[in-house]
C-alpha cells in the first residue's frame, strides 16, 4: 500500500498555493512542512502527498514513493529482491 508520494517542484510556494486551492474541495490541508524545503498534505487515513523544492539538497530531490509493509523483515526482503532485479542503492 502506498503511504506517501513526494514530487519535486520548481516553485515551492506557487505550488503550495496551487495545491491548497486545488485540494480545498476535497478537504486536504497542509499537515506539516518547512518553508523553502517541503510541504506535506494530509489525505486522510495516514496518507500524505508531499511537494518539495527541486532546489533542496539531499534525499528530497527526486520523485519518492513510500509503501507500508508489515515488518522490517519485509523491507529487507523487498530491498534484496529489488537489488537482485537490477535496482541501485542510493
C-alpha positions in Angstrom: 0.0 0.0 0.0 1.3 3.4 -0.9 1.6 5.7 2.2 3.0 8.9 0.7 4.3 10.3 -2.6 6.8 13.2 -2.9 7.3 15.2 -6.0 9.9 17.9 -6.7 8.5 21.3 -7.9 10.3 24.2 -9.4 8.5 26.9 -7.4 7.5 25.6 -4.0 5.4 28.5 -2.7 3.5 28.8 -6.0 2.9 25.0 -5.9 1.8 25.2 -2.3 -0.8 27.8 -3.1 -2.0 25.8 -6.1 -2.4 22.5 -4.2 -4.1 24.3 -1.2 -6.7 25.7 -3.6 -7.0 22.5 -5.7 -7.3 20.3 -2.6 -9.7 22.6 -0.9 -12.9 20.9 -2.2 -11.5 17.6 -1.0 -10.7 18.8 2.5 -7.0 18.1 2.2 -4.8 20.5 4.1 -1.1 21.0 4.9 -0.2 18.8 7.8 3.4 19.9 8.2 6.4 21.1 6.3 9.3 23.6 6.3 9.2 26.8 4.3 11.6 26.7 1.4 12.0 22.9 1.6 8.7 20.9 1.5 5.0 20.7 2.4 3.0 17.6 3.3 -0.7 17.5 2.6 -2.8 15.1 4.8 -5.0 13.0 2.5 -6.5 11.1 5.4 -6.0 7.6 6.8 -2.3 8.1 7.2 -1.7 9.0 3.5 0.4 12.1 2.5 1.0 14.0 -0.7 4.3 15.9 -0.4 5.9 18.6 -2.6 9.5 19.6 -2.2 11.7 22.2 -3.7 13.6 20.9 -6.7 16.4 23.0 -5.3 16.6 21.1 -2.0 19.8 19.2 -1.5 19.7 15.6 -0.3 17.1 12.9 -0.4 14.1 15.2 -1.3 15.4 16.0 -4.7 13.8 13.2 -6.7 10.4 11.5 -7.1 9.7 9.5 -4.0 7.0 6.9 -3.1 6.7 5.1 0.3 5.0 1.8 0.8 3.5 0.4 4.0 4.7 -3.1 4.9 4.2 -5.4 7.9 7.7 -5.5 9.3 11.4 -4.6 8.9 12.0 -8.1 7.6 9.6 -7.4 4.7 11.6 -4.2 4.0 14.8 -6.2 3.8 13.2 -8.8 1.6 11.9 -6.1 -0.7 15.3 -4.4 -0.8 17.1 -7.6 -1.6 14.6 -8.5 -4.3 14.9 -5.1 -5.9 18.7 -5.2 -5.9 18.6 -8.6 -7.5 16.2 -7.3 -10.1 18.7 -4.5 -11.0 17.9 -1.6 -8.7 20.7 0.5 -7.3 21.0 1.7 -3.7 21.0 5.4 -3.4 
